[in-house]
Amino acid sequence: MKTTLEIPDDLFKQTKATAAMRGESLKEFVTEALQKHLELQTRAASSQRGWRSVFGQARREEVDSVDAVVAEELERIDPGEWQ
């Protein structure tokens, strides 16, 4: 499949030069890099359990709203009830 990506000039030049030094095409180099990155992400996600497996993938706004709800609920706790 063909696609168009916008990559910073410096990164593109470095990637293209590295691929050439390895005797690979840019397509081969980028495909391998993406595959390795996805494998690492998959391994990292599968090694975590429960909410931790998705928490790091949430957008900052979502995390902030969850934190606000948790903080609000913690404020309601009467420490005397936990003794």
Number of C-alpha atoms within 10 A of each C-alpha: 2 4 4 5 6 6 9 8 9 9 10 13 12 11 15 18 15 15 17 13 10 10 11 14 15 16 11 11 17 15 12 12 12 11 11 12 12 12 12 12 11 11 11 11 15 11 9 11 9 7 8 11 13 12 11 11 10 10 9 10 9 11 13 12 11 12 12 12 10 11 11 11 10 10 9 8 10 9 8 6 6 6 5
